[in-house]
Amino acid sequence: MPWCEQCDLVLEDEEVDEEGGCPSCGGPLAEHRPSPWYFKFMVVATVIYLGYRAYQGITWVVHHAHLHL
């Protein structure tokens, strides 16, 4: 998706002007906006946390299944 760095605006292909620039400011457009480092960090931290919680849940179930047999 086209993105204007000056306006901090994501555009649809139909919104781009005839010269291929931003319709608001006329500036050049970038192809896509890169994900910030803190978003990537939060995704990794969330995956690690949820994996740990899944491990805890599985061990809890296994432990309590042996008590009731």
trRosetta pair geometry for C-beta under 8 A, 3 or more apart (Angstrom, degrees):
i j d omega theta_ij theta_ji phi_ij phi_ji
1 10 5.5 28 130 -168 131 103
1 11 7.0 169 171 67 91 50
1 12 7.4 -46 -145 -104 102 37
1 13 7.9 -111 -132 -49 63 75
1 32 6.2 82 49 -104 67 80
2 10 7.5 137 87 -161 52 55
2 11 4.7 -31 84 63 103 104
2 12 8.0 4 41 96 100 7
2 13 6.9 121 -1 -93 113 53
2 15 7.9 -153 67 71 126 96
2 16 5.6 68 34 -75 170 120
2 29 4.2 -1 -167 172 106 143
2 30 7.4 136 -158 69 56 42
2 31 7.1 -53 -103 -128 51 30
3 9 7.1 170 -155 86 59 43
3 10 5.2 -26 -104 -104 85 65
3 11 7.0 -179 -88 15 32 79
3 29 6.4 131 58 -166 34 84
3 30 4.9 -35 70 66 93 93
3 31 7.5 0 22 88 94 18
3 32 6.2 82 -2 -140 127 23
3 33 4.7 -163 -165 -45 173 94
4 7 4.2 25 104 37 128 102
4 8 7.2 -65 91 -12 78 14
4 9 4.8 4 47 54 109 91
4 11 6.7 62 -17 -21 99 116
4 22 4.0 58 -99 -93 138 134
4 24 7.0 176 79 45 174 111
4 25 6.7 137 -177 37 141 114
4 27 5.8 106 -153 74 103 110
4 29 5.7 -55 -79 -107 66 76
4 30 7.6 159 -94 16 18 81
5 8 7.1 16 -166 -75 30 55
5 27 7.3 -103 52 129 78 139
5 30 5.9 70 -42 -14 100 122
6 22 7.0 -136 53 17 109 162
6 25 5.1 -101 99 79 135 164
6 27 4.5 100 11 14 138 167
7 22 5.9 161 2 -169 131 152
7 24 5.1 83 -93 74 152 140
7 25 5.5 -171 -52 -6 107 123
7 27 7.4 176 -15 38 93 125
9 22 7.0 101 65 -143 122 122
9 24 6.7 78 27 13 163 144
10 33 7.1 -86 -83 -6 101 125
11 15 4.3 -131 -168 78 104 125
11 16 6.0 117 126 -63 141 74
11 22 7.1 -171 -41 -124 146 72
11 23 7.5 136 -124 10 141 100
11 29 7.0 -71 35 -125 130 136
12 15 4.8 97 56 -3 77 105
13 16 6.2 -39 -163 6 40 114
15 23 5.8 -103 168 -3 82 133
16 20 6.0 3 168 -137 123 39
16 21 7.2 137 -165 58 82 23
16 22 7.8 -57 -127 -96 66 29
16 23 7.1 -159 -135 -38 21 94
16 29 6.6 -62 -119 -20 114 160
17 20 7.2 -69 74 6 69 14
17 21 5.4 -21 49 62 114 75
17 22 7.3 16 2 93 108 16
17 23 5.0 143 -50 -88 98 73
17 26 7.3 -21 27 -113 154 63
19 26 7.9 27 64 -155 134 81
20 28 7.8 10 116 -136 92 66
20 29 6.7 -122 157 26 75 114
21 25 8.0 -108 158 86 108 65
21 26 5.0 29 131 -168 142 45
21 27 6.0 160 -165 76 106 22
21 28 6.1 -66 -116 -92 86 34
21 29 6.4 173 -137 -22 36 93
22 25 5.0 15 90 49 130 79
22 26 6.1 -67 65 -12 79 10
22 27 4.9 9 19 51 123 74
22 28 7.7 4 -13 58 93 8
22 29 6.0 142 -57 -70 77 92
23 26 7.9 30 -139 -70 13 51
30 33 6.9 97 91 -75 129 58
35 39 4.9 -108 179 75 101 133
35 40 5.9 110 119 -49 122 94
36 39 5.0 99 64 0 79 102
36 40 7.5 -150 99 -1 45 86
37 40 5.8 -58 -155 39 38 110
37 41 6.2 41 149 -22 70 107
38 41 5.3 -48 -143 37 37 118
38 42 6.3 40 156 -21 66 102
39 42 5.8 -53 -148 35 30 110
39 43 6.6 33 151 -20 63 103
40 43 5.7 -52 -150 33 33 113
40 44 6.5 29 154 -15 65 105
41 44 5.9 -58 -150 38 31 108
41 45 6.1 28 154 -17 67 110
42 45 5.6 -53 -140 41 32 111
42 46 6.1 35 158 -22 65 107
43 46 5.9 -56 -147 36 27 111
43 47 6.5 27 155 -18 62 106
44 47 5.8 -55 -149 36 31 110
44 48 6.4 29 154 -17 65 107
45 48 5.8 -56 -147 38 31 110
45 49 6.2 30 155 -19 66 109
46 49 5.7 -55 -143 38 30 111
46 50 6.1 24 160 -14 66 109
47 50 6.1 -57 -141 41 26 105
47 51 6.2 30 157 -21 62 109
48 51 5.8 -57 -148 37 27 113
48 52 6.4 28 154 -19 63 107
49 52 5.8 -57 -151 36 30 111
49 53 6.4 26 154 -15 66 107
50 53 5.6 -51 -142 40 35 111
50 54 6.2 40 154 -23 65 103
51 54 5.7 -52 -147 34 30 112
51 55 6.5 34 151 -20 63 104
52 55 5.6 -52 -152 34 33 114
52 56 6.5 34 150 -18 65 104
53 56 5.5 -49 -147 36 35 114
53 57 6.3 38 152 -20 65 105
54 57 5.6 -53 -147 36 32 113
54 58 6.4 32 154 -19 65 105
55 58 5.9 -55 -146 36 29 109
55 59 6.4 23 158 -13 64 108
56 59 6.0 -59 -146 40 28 106
56 60 6.2 32 154 -23 64 108
57 60 5.6 -54 -146 34 30 114
57 61 6.4 28 156 -17 64 105
58 61 5.9 -55 -149 36 31 109
58 62 6.3 29 154 -17 65 108
59 62 5.7 -53 -143 39 33 111
59 63 6.1 35 157 -20 65 108
60 63 5.8 -57 -147 38 27 110
60 64 6.2 13 160 -7 64 112
61 64 6.1 -63 -142 45 27 101
61 65 6.0 34 157 -28 65 108
62 65 5.7 -51 -143 30 28 114
62 66 6.9 27 157 -18 60 103
63 66 6.2 -60 -160 31 29 108
63 67 7.0 27 148 -19 63 107
64 67 5.4 -48 -149 31 43 116
64 68 6.6 28 159 -11 69 108
65 68 6.4 -66 -149 42 30 101
65 69 6.7 36 155 -33 64 107
66 69 6.0 -51 -147 20 33 114
